[in-house]
Amino acid sequence: PVPLTAVVDTYTVAEMAPKKAPPGGKKKDDDAAPAAAAAPAFDAYDMQPTKEVRKPDNQLKLTEKEMEEEVTKQLTANNPNAPRNIARFSMKEKQYKFEPMVDQLVMHYASDGYLLHKASDEAKRQLDLERMEAESMAEYEKLSKAPKVGGEDDGEPPDDSKQLRNQFNFSERAAQTVNNPMRDRISATEPPATNTFNTSCTQWEIYDAYMEDQQRIHLQKEMQKKAKIKEADKKPEDDKAPVKEKKPELMHGVTMTKAVKVMERMVNQNSYDDIAQDFKYWEDQSDQFREGEGTLLPLWKFYNERAKRRHVTAIAWNPEYLDLFAVGYGSFDFIKQMSGLICCYSLKNPSHPEYTFTTDSGVMCLDFHPQHSSLLAVGLYDGTVMVYDVRNKLNRPIRQCTVKNGKHTDPVWQVSWQEEDLSKSLNFFSVSSDGRVTLWTMSKSELVYQDVMELKLVSNATDRDPDDDTTLGSLAGGCCFDFNKTSDHLFVVGTEEGNIHKCSKAYNSQYLETYFGHHMAVYTVQWNHHHPKVFLSASADWTVKLWDHTMAKAVMSFDLNNAVGDVAWSPSSVTTFAAVTSDGKVHVYDLFENKHEPMCEQKIVRKAKLTKISFNPKHPIILVGDDRGCVTSLKLSPNLRKGTAEIERLDHIMEVALKGDMPE
């Protein structure tokens, strides 16, 4: 950097004021000379400018060493705005290639003028023309000044005309543009095939053609007569048949079916009017006088004669029609296996299912697609997965896996649809006791499978025998799984050994984390609907545990004093969940109200075991299924639905629980 200085030129001018005249008239001549001599003489040196250096106050002060330092700047002729990725199609190589040379010229200023460079061809022509004119003029003047000999004309006078341009043959230089050359485009095609045909026409040929045409018309008339005779013979039968078929068409038509369905719902609404009133208006008034307690009001019971002696193995609510749910029937008693049954019930008609499908093996799990609510994924006891469209009246799936395309070798315990990806392909996951977590994608004609994870056996480091090599190479049986609500790639899997593994769809070589806490098979794992880090697990060791997936140890544990069949989070509260046990009881917890005891512990059935539970996404209704094929709907009292979706509540409860478990 160069210091900034200001150089100011100042001029010094001698005072040249005239001397005043003395008072009292004119001054004498002899007095003027001394006065002029006394005046100071004018010096031209006084007009020389003097330089004065001034520095601004805020100027940077540099040392001599810094002042003497050289700063090198390199200027390049490259245009910084020139594109570097111009690609052109190479006809020789039949592909696009980048241009190696890019024009770096930038025209900052351009103006059209009339000046020519001396070295150009046109300038040379103009100079030659001027030289010729000058020579002709000199020759003319020389001839005109020369004296005449003999006083006679020697011929014609010299040409005095100047070789000038034709002023009418002029064009502006700026208007001289280059015309693009014309191109003729011609395409050559093969001429169409031609065929020369000629014949002769005589009188007998015309006669033969006429006779053939008459014969053809005669045959057509005979065929039409025969067809009319056949129709006349069938008319009596056709007249009688519609009379007999009128009644079946009227009773089994589409309009009749719709009318009968509406009538059936109206009759059911009248028959179960007290239950419908309770569903809509009932609120337990006793909840106002007791805090920390609640009740469950039994509403409808859904039972089908075909589901007798079958266990309720799965319950799934429809995401679009909140009154519709599907129930899967199978058997948890593996000695007594039977065919499966799927029934789709509606809260508007508890007497009979809306849709019914049968399967060759027992149904183990169900799941509705979140966007396409008519698609129902089903997992069976024999390892088959299939997809039903409930809109179809046919009793067969639209997609089904076989042994050839990746069928599981053990029962399928859970299926779960995934959101549509960018390719708009429908896919779902399944987990089975054969140790595979499989992704199924619906193609045009079949289910395409891809194994996402193989559940390898992992033993606890404290309980493992160093000489025991039985776990090497074997797979753990998967019992349940669930995907995180916010991170789609993250999911947890419960196994028959009691371990819970955290896995990722994008990383299938090993587990992200393994949680040791249960001592028997894990029947259910479920992520919280609102908190992205918390999930529940229910096991056959009579406990329900609350986990934070960032911690290896369970945050809270609840002993229900009986085998736990299922557990589910409430969709409306971050701290409320419910579980069912084999003694026929439903346990409802609200951790914000009570962290140790359930707010409601109510027996629903007497001589049956509860197997499944599911919350309605919108209404305060839960469904519980038992091992006798019956599904009971229950309404939560006001104290059981006080919770909110604030995750800070659950964070505070977990923080207090962790502090209580820390050793002093």
C-alpha positions, -999 to 999 in steps of 0.1 A, spaced: 0 0 0 12 35 -9 5 63 17 -19 90 5 -5 125 4 -19 157 -9 4 181 -27 -9 217 -27 7 243 -50 7 278 -35 17 310 -52 33 341 -35 26 374 -53 45 406 -43 24 435 -33 23 461 -60 1 487 -45 6 522 -61 19 550 -39 -6 577 -30 -1 612 -44 8 639 -18 -18 663 -10 -17 698 -25 -17 693 -63 5 676 -88 38 661 -79 69 673 -96 88 653 -122 120 653 -103 102 638 -73 87 610 -95 121 593 -102 131 587 -66 96 575 -58 97 549 -87 131 538 -75 118 533 -40 91 509 -52 100 472 -49 109 455 -81 87 426 -94 105 393 -93 93 363 -114 106 339 -88 77 350 -66 53 334 -90 69 299 -88 46 274 -70 57 260 -37 47 225 -28 32 217 6 26 180 16 -5 173 36 -15 139 50 -50 129 61 -55 121 97 -67 86 92 -39 75 69 -22 42 76 13 46 89 38 22 74 74 16 81 102 21 56 105 -17 53 68 -20 45 70 9 21 98 -8 2 81 -41 -1 71 -50 -36 36 -62 -43 34 -83 -75 1 -84 -93 -3 -107 -123 -28 -97 -150 -42 -124 -172 -60 -121 -205 -87 -147 -194 -123 -136 -193 -137 -146 -159 -172 -146 -172 -164 -169 -201 -182 -203 -199 -159 -233 -193 -184 -261 -199 -196 -256 -234 -204 -290 -249 -210 -297 -286 -221 -328 -303 -193 -345 -322 -206 -361 -354 -174 -381 -357 -175 -397 -322 -213 -396 -319 -213 -381 -285 -212 -347 -267 -177 -334 -259 -165 -303 -241 -150 -275 -261 -113 -273 -253 -109 -237 -266 -132 -209 -253 -132 -174 -268 -117 -151 -241 -122 -119 -262 -145 -92 -246 -155 -62 -266 -157 -33 -242 -164 -6 -268 -170 -7 -306 -179 20 -330 -183 20 -368 -163 47 -385 -150 58 -419 -112 56 -412 -91 30 -429 -58 15 -420 -30 24 -444 -20 -12 -447 -54 -23 -458 -62 -31 -495 -89 -5 -498 -66 23 -484 -40 13 -509 -65 16 -537 -76 51 -525 -39 62 -523 -32 49 -558 -63 68 -571 -52 100 -555 -17 96 -569 -31 91 -604 -52 122 -601 -22 143 -589 -1 130 -618 -29 138 -643 -33 173 -629 4 179 -631 6 168 -667 -24 190 -675 -8 220 -660 25 213 -678 7 211 -711 -13 242 -706 17 263 -697 38 251 -726 41 277 -755 24 270 -788 47 264 -818 36 280 -852 4 294 -837 -17 265 -850 -35 238 -831 -18 205 -833 -49 185 -828 -74 181 -801 -70 200 -768 -59 180 -738 -85 164 -716 -91 186 -686 -116 163 -669 -107 148 -635 -111 111 -629 -137 113 -602 -160 87 -588 -196 84 -598 -213 102 -569 -245 82 -576 -227 48 -574 -223 51 -536 -232 28 -507 -228 33 -469 -201 10 -454 -222 2 -424 -250 -12 -446 -227 -37 -464 -237 -69 -446 -228 -104 -455 -257 -124 -469 -259 -160 -457 -254 -185 -486 -285 -202 -497 -288 -239 -491 -309 -264 -510 -321 -293 -490 -331 -324 -509 -342 -357 -496 -342 -388 -518 -367 -416 -512 -373 -449 -529 -401 -446 -554 -432 -466 -546 -436 -499 -563 -456 -499 -595 -473 -526 -613 -486 -526 -648 -521 -542 -651 -541 -545 -683 -569 -568 -694 -595 -571 -720 -632 -568 -714 -656 -588 -736 -694 -593 -736 -693 -628 -722 -669 -617 -693 -695 -590 -683 -722 -617 -685 -703 -641 -662 -696 -614 -636 -732 -604 -636 -744 -640 -630 -719 -645 -602 -732 -614 -584 -768 -625 -588 -760 -659 -573 -743 -643 -543 -773 -622 -536 -795 -652 -538 -774 -671 -513 -775 -642 -488 -813 -641 -489 -815 -678 -482 -792 -674 -452 -813 -645 -438 -844 -666 -441 -829 -695 -421 -817 -671 -394 -852 -657 -390 -867 -692 -387 -843 -700 -359 -851 -668 -340 -888 -676 -344 -882 -711 -329 -864 -696 -299 -889 -668 -292 -913 -688 -269 -883 -699 -247 -869 -663 -245 -903 -649 -236 -906 -673 -207 -871 -669 -194 -872 -632 -185 -903 -637 -165 -885 -662 -143 -853 -641 -140 -869 -608 -131 -872 -616 -94 -835 -627 -90 -823 -596 -108 -844 -573 -87 -833 -590 -54 -796 -593 -63 -789 -561 -82 -765 -534 -71 -792 -510 -62 -810 -536 -41 -778 -545 -23 -772 -508 -15 -807 -503 -2 -805 -534 19 -772 -523 34 -787 -489 44 -818 -507 58 -796 -530 78 -776 -501 93 -808 -483 103 -821 -515 120 -788 -519 138 -788 -483 149 -823 -488 164 -813 -520 180 -781 -506 195 -794 -471 201 -783 -470 237 -747 -480 228 -747 -454 200 -758 -427 225 -731 -438 249 -705 -436 221 -714 -401 213 -724 -385 245 -714 -406 276 -689 -390 299 -682 -407 333 -692 -380 358 -674 -398 387 -641 -387 372 -646 -352 386 -644 -366 421 -615 -389 417 -581 -380 404 -556 -405 390 -583 -430 382 -604 -437 351 -628 -463 337 -636 -480 304 -671 -483 291 -678 -514 270 -696 -505 238 -702 -529 208 -689 -565 205 -679 -577 171 -684 -615 167 -687 -637 137 -699 -673 137 -671 -682 112 -645 -668 137 -655 -693 164 -626 -710 181 -601 -687 164 -578 -662 181 -578 -625 173 -542 -622 160 -543 -587 145 -564 -555 145 -558 -526 121 -578 -493 117 -584 -479 82 -565 -446 79 -593 -430 57 -625 -444 71 -621 -441 108 -651 -463 116 -637 -492 95 -612 -517 109 -599 -551 99 -595 -581 122 -573 -611 115 -581 -645 129 -557 -673 133 -542 -694 162 -514 -688 187 -516 -724 197 -492 -739 171 -505 -775 177 -540 -766 166 -536 -747 134 -565 -739 111 -574 -718 81 -574 -680 85 -601 -654 82 -601 -616 76 -632 -596 86 -636 -558 80 -661 -544 105 -676 -510 107 -688 -493 139 -720 -485 121 -729 -522 117 -716 -544 145 -738 -574 136 -720 -585 104 -687 -577 87 -686 -555 56 -660 -576 38 -648 -612 45 -617 -630 31 -605 -665 38 -569 -678 37 -554 -713 36 -533 -706 67 -539 -687 99 -536 -649 97 -509 -634 120 -508 -597 111 -525 -570 91 -518 -534 80 -537 -509 58 -517 -487 34 -516 -451 47 -524 -435 13 -542 -462 -6 -567 -472 21 -582 -501 1 -549 -521 1 -545 -545 30 -512 -564 36 -515 -597 53 -489 -621 69 -498 -658 74 -486 -686 97 -470 -705 68 -447 -676 59 -468 -662 30 -474 -625 26 -503 -612 4 -521 -580 -5 -559 -577 -7 -579 -550 -23 -610 -547 -1 -630 -531 -30 -628 -564 -49 -656 -587 -41 -635 -617 -51 -621 -639 -23 -585 -638 -36 -555 -615 -32 -542 -593 -59 -506 -601 -50 -492 -632 -32 -456 -645 -27 -446 -681 -33 -417 -703 -26 -401 -692 -58 -400 -655 -49 -388 -653 -13 -416 -667 8 -407 -669 46 -401 -703 61 -416 -694 95 -447 -674 106 -449 -638 96 -454 -618 128 -458 -583 115 -461 -563 83 -458 -526 78 -465 -504 48 -440 -477 39 -447 -442 24 -445 -440 -14 -410 -433 -27 -399 -412 -56 -406 -441 -80 -442 -443 -68 -439 -480 -61 -459 -496 -33 -438 -515 -8 -441 -530 27 -418 -547 52 -423 -580 70 -406 -598 99 -406 -635 105 -392 -662 129 -368 -673 102 -347 -642 111 -354 -621 80 -367 -586 77 -378 -584 41 -389 -555 18 -417 -565 -6 -424 -543 -37 -456 -546 -57 -447 -550 -94 -472 -553 -123 -477 -590 -118 -460 -602 -86 -443 -593 -53 -406 -587 -56 -386 -593 -24 -354 -579 -9 -339 -590 24 -331 -558 43 -317 -574 75 -308 -609 88 -312 -610 125 -280 -626 139 -279 -640 174 -264 -617 199 -257 -628 235 -252 -605 265 -216 -601 274 -222 -608 311 -241 -640 305 -221 -654 276 -199 -685 280 -166 -679 263 -165 -716 252 -200 -715 238 -200 -714 199 -236 -724 193 -247 -689 184 -222 -686 155 -240 -685 121 -275 -689 135 -303 -663 132 -326 -649 158 -363 -652 154 -380 -619 148 -413 -614 166 -422 -577 160 -408 -545 146 -418 -508 142 -405 -479 121 -397 -445 136 -424 -419 129 -399 -391 120 -368 -411 107 -382 -435 82 -349 -454 79 -348 -463 116 -366 -493 131 -364 -516 161 -370 -554 161 -380 -576 190 -368 -612 190 -377 -645 206 -345 -643 228 -358 -611 245 -333 -588 228 -343 -556 209 -322 -545 180 -321 -510 165 -315 -512 128 -314 -490 97 -327 -496 62 -295 -480 48 -271 -501 69 -278 -538 70 -245 -553 78 -250 -551 116 -272 -536 143 -269 -500 153 -277 -509 189 -289 -539 209 -310 -535 241 -309 -562 268 -337 -560 293 -363 -588 286 -357 -624 295 -384 -639 272 -399 -633 238 -407 -597 229 -443 -596 215 -446 -559 207 -424 -528 201 -440 -495 192 -425 -460 188 -442 -431 204 -464 -411 180 -450 -377 191 -416 -383 208 -390 -394 182 -367 -411 207 -391 -432 228 -405 -466 222 -423 -493 243 -418 -530 244 -440 -558 258 -427 -592 266 -438 -627 278 -419 -620 310 -449 -600 323 -432 -566 319 -437 -535 297 -405 -514 293 -400 -478 282 -369 -471 262 -349 -442 249 -331 -454 218 -301 -433 227 -296 -453 259 -287 -489 263 -308 -494 294 -346 -492 299 -357 -460 314 -388 -474 331 -403 -509 336 -438 -519 345 -447 -553 359 -483 -563 351 -483 -596 371 -494 -616 341 -483 -625 305 -486 -593 284 -503 -598 250 -500 -564 234 -492 -528 242 -501 -496 223 -494 -458 226 -523 -434 226 -523 -412 194 -536 -382 213 -513 -382 243 -475 -385 246 -476 -401 281 -506 -425 277 -504 -461 267 -525 -493 273 -516 -530 275 -536 -562 277 -528 -593 297 -538 -630 295 -560 -627 326 -585 -606 306 -575 -572 319 -568 -539 302 -542 -516 319 -542 -479 310 -512 -458 321 -508 -420 321 -472 -413 332 -479 -377 337 -505 -386 364 -489 -417 379 -455 -432 370 -460 -464 390 -496 -475 390 -521 -478 361 -549 -453 361 -573 -480 350 -570 -518 355 -603 -533 343 -613 -568 335 -631 -571 302 -636 -608 296 -640 -636 322 -628 -669 307 -607 -657 278 -572 -642 272 -568 -608 257 -544 -609 227 -545 -575 209 -553 -539 215 -555 -509 192 -564 -472 197 -587 -453 172 -567 -425 155 -594 -399 162 -621 -411 186 -615 -420 223 -621 -457 215 -599 -488 219 -605 -523 205 -594 -554 223 -594 -589 209 -594 -622 228 -586 -658 220 -623 -667 214 -627 -646 183 -645 -616 199 -635 -580 195 -648 -556 222 -648 -518 218 -643 -496 249 -646 -459 254 -621 -440 276 -634 -419 304 -623 -382 306 -595 -389 331 -579 -413 306 -577 -388 278 -563 -357 296 -529 -360 281 -514 -337 254 -488 -341 227 -461 -320 245 -429 -340 245 -415 -319 273 -437 -338 297 -423 -372 287 -387 -358 288 -392 -345 323 -407 -379 335 -378 -398 319 -352 -374 335 -367 -379 369 -368 -417 364 -331 -418 354 -321 -397 384 -339 -421 407 -321 -451 392 -286 -436 396 -266 -450 425 -259 -426 453 
